[in-house]
Amino acid sequence: CESTSDKFFKCLNENLQPHGNEKATSDGLNQCQPLKINYEKCMEEKLKKVNKNSLTFLTSYKEGNK
């Protein structure tokens, strides 16, 4: 997800200026929305894989110790 997150956070950094300007913040978030969706999708997929692998490891470890 490195490339996806880089694009999303770069967009935020470029479009959420100046600080304290609600209109700029709203417009910036709208411009970055497609990148945010891609970022969230990628992170969800990665977390699903991590959770499955972690649980498999713990189950295997417990069974091996019996």
N, C-alpha and C positions, 0 to 999 in steps of 0.2 A: 504493500500500500504506500510505499515511499513516494513514488511519483504522484499518485493521486493526492496524498496529503500535502506534498510540496505545492502543487497547483492551487489547492483550496486555501491554504494559509497564506500563500503569496497574494492571492486575490483579496483576502481579507485585509492584509497589511496595506495593499495599494488602495483599496476602496473604502476603508473605514476612517479616512482622514477628512477634515480635522476632528480631533477629539471634542466631544460635547455638542457636535452638530447633529441633531436627531435626523434631519433630512438626509445628510450624507451617510449616516449609519444605515438608515432604511434603504436607501438606494444601493449602498454597498452590499448589504445582505442580499438584496434581490439579484444583483449582478452575479453573486457567488453561489446562488442557490443550486444551479446544476452541478457545480463542483462539490457542493456540500452533500448532495444526494449520492454522487459517486463515492465520495469519501466514506460516508456512513455505510453504504452497501459493502464496500471493501472491508471495513473494520468488522462488521457483523459476520461476514464470511470467515475472516481470520479468527475471530473469537470462537466461532462454532468449532473450527478445526482444533484450536488450542484446548478447548474444553473436552472434546472427544479424546484427544491424545492424552490429556492429563488423567482423565478418568480411567482410561485403558491402562495406563501405567500404574495407577494406584491399585486397581483390581488385580493386575498381574503381580504386583509386589506383595499384596496381602495373601494371595493364593500361594505364592512361593514360600511364604514364612510359616505355613501351617505344618 
